[in-house]
Amino acid sequence: MKISKHARRDARQLFRSCLVNGLLDENRVRQAVSLIVEKKPRGYVEILARLHRLVQLDLEQHTARVESAVPLSADFQTQVAAQLKRLYGNALKLTFEQNASLLGGLRIQVGSDLYDGSVKTRLEKLEQSF
């Protein structure tokens, strides 16, 4: 579905109005959506679709997924969390998962940023170089 420039602009303005101190406020998003649905301005479906995408991107940027081959100690988890929060801000939500297929190392994904220091990836790169 192609979104008009007008709908994009309105969705961006609506998204900005939902930010409080640079962070997305869920209550404001709910209020904005209910207001749009109630008033039904021209192109409101496009506006809501674009707003949904902007909210989704913002949530992804504030969520970090840390994968390791073995369970990480609490101290190491705290160190990783502190480094990531220093880079991406204190609003970052972290999840630590175990993924035995990594063989070793860490794989960290924050939004579209991927830091892959796993043994599995290194072996795959080595294999491709031959």
Backbone torsions as a table, in degrees:
resi	resn	phi	psi	omega
1	MET	NA	126.1	179.7
2	LYS	-85.1	133.2	-177.8
3	ILE	-104.9	133.3	-178.7
4	SER	-71.7	160.2	179.1
5	LYS	-62.1	-37.4	-179.8
6	HIS	-63.1	-44.6	180.0
7	ALA	-66.7	-38.8	177.0
8	ARG	-61.7	-46.2	-179.9
9	ARG	-62.3	-45.9	179.2
10	ASP	-62.2	-39.6	179.2
11	ALA	-66.2	-40.7	177.6
12	ARG	-63.1	-43.1	178.6
13	GLN	-64.3	-40.9	178.4
14	LEU	-63.9	-42.5	178.5
15	PHE	-62.0	-45.7	179.6
16	ARG	-62.1	-34.4	179.0
17	SER	-71.2	-16.2	178.8
18	CYS	-89.4	-3.9	179.4
19	LEU	-87.8	135.7	175.1
20	VAL	-125.9	116.6	-176.9
21	ASN	54.4	38.5	177.9
22	GLY	81.3	-0.7	179.9
23	LEU	-115.8	146.2	-178.6
24	LEU	-73.2	130.0	178.1
25	ASP	-101.9	115.1	-176.0
26	GLU	-60.0	-38.1	-179.3
27	ASN	-64.9	-39.3	178.2
28	ARG	-66.5	-37.1	178.0
29	VAL	-63.3	-45.6	178.9
30	ARG	-60.2	-43.6	179.2
31	GLN	-63.6	-42.4	-179.7
32	ALA	-63.7	-43.6	179.7
33	VAL	-64.7	-44.9	-179.5
34	SER	-65.3	-35.1	177.6
35	LEU	-66.4	-43.1	178.9
36	ILE	-64.1	-43.7	-179.7
37	VAL	-64.7	-37.7	-179.3
38	GLU	-69.3	-46.6	-176.2
39	LYS	-79.6	-30.3	-179.2
40	LYS	48.1	63.6	176.7
41	PRO	-70.1	171.0	-179.7
42	ARG	-60.1	128.6	179.4
43	GLY	73.7	28.0	-174.8
44	TYR	-65.7	-28.9	178.4
45	VAL	-67.3	-41.5	177.3
46	GLU	-64.2	-41.3	179.3
47	ILE	-61.6	-45.5	-179.5
48	LEU	-65.7	-38.6	178.6
49	ALA	-63.8	-44.2	-179.8
50	ARG	-68.7	-39.7	177.5
51	LEU	-62.1	-41.0	177.5
52	HIS	-59.5	-43.7	179.9
53	ARG	-64.4	-42.1	179.7
54	LEU	-65.4	-40.1	177.6
55	VAL	-65.7	-42.6	179.8
56	GLN	-61.2	-44.7	178.4
57	LEU	-63.2	-40.0	179.4
58	ASP	-65.5	-42.1	178.3
59	LEU	-63.3	-40.1	178.6
60	GLU	-64.1	-36.7	-179.1
61	GLN	-71.4	-18.5	-179.8
62	HIS	-107.5	20.5	178.6
63	THR	-129.6	128.6	178.9
64	ALA	-117.5	137.3	177.4
65	ARG	-119.8	118.8	-178.2
66	VAL	-111.2	120.6	179.2
67	GLU	-112.5	141.1	176.0
68	SER	-142.5	158.9	-178.8
69	ALA	-73.3	-32.7	-179.8
70	VAL	-124.9	158.4	177.6
71	PRO	-60.2	137.0	-179.1
72	LEU	-88.0	146.0	177.0
73	SER	-69.1	159.3	-178.9
74	ALA	-62.4	-37.6	179.1
75	ASP	-64.1	-44.5	-179.7
76	PHE	-66.9	-39.3	176.4
77	GLN	-60.0	-41.2	178.9
78	THR	-64.0	-41.2	178.8
79	GLN	-64.4	-45.5	179.4
80	VAL	-62.3	-45.1	179.8
81	ALA	-61.0	-42.4	-179.9
82	ALA	-63.4	-43.0	179.6
83	GLN	-64.7	-43.7	-179.3
84	LEU	-66.9	-39.8	178.7
85	LYS	-68.2	-30.9	176.0
86	ARG	-66.3	-38.7	-179.3
87	LEU	-77.8	-40.9	-170.8
88	TYR	-111.6	-2.8	178.4
89	GLY	102.3	159.9	-175.9
90	ASN	-71.6	-15.4	-178.4
91	ALA	-79.5	2.2	-177.0
92	LEU	-68.8	130.5	175.8
93	LYS	-102.0	126.1	-175.4
94	LEU	-109.6	142.7	170.1
95	THR	-128.9	134.2	178.8
96	PHE	-108.6	126.2	-177.7
97	GLU	-128.3	155.4	177.6
98	GLN	-105.7	130.5	-179.6
99	ASN	-137.5	97.6	-174.7
100	ALA	-62.7	-22.8	-178.3
101	SER	-69.0	-13.2	178.9
102	LEU	-72.7	-20.7	180.0
103	LEU	71.1	-34.1	180.0
104	GLY	175.5	166.9	179.4
105	GLY	82.9	-169.8	-178.4
106	LEU	-126.0	152.9	172.6
107	ARG	-132.4	116.6	-175.7
108	ILE	-120.0	129.1	177.1
109	GLN	-125.1	123.3	176.1
110	VAL	-125.6	107.9	-176.0
111	GLY	60.5	-121.3	178.7
112	SER	-96.5	-2.2	177.9
113	ASP	-82.1	131.8	179.0
114	LEU	-128.5	123.2	175.4
115	TYR	-111.9	110.8	-174.6
116	ASP	-119.0	103.3	177.6
117	GLY	-114.1	32.1	-176.7
118	SER	-83.8	153.6	178.0
119	VAL	-65.6	-36.8	179.9
120	LYS	-57.3	-47.4	-179.2
121	THR	-66.2	-40.1	178.9
122	ARG	-63.3	-40.6	178.0
123	LEU	-66.2	-39.1	178.5
124	GLU	-64.0	-41.0	178.2
125	LYS	-65.6	-39.5	177.8
126	LEU	-63.8	-41.4	178.5
127	GLU	-62.5	-41.8	-179.4
128	GLN	-68.4	-26.3	-178.4
129	SER	-73.4	-17.8	178.7
130	PHE	-83.7	NA	NA
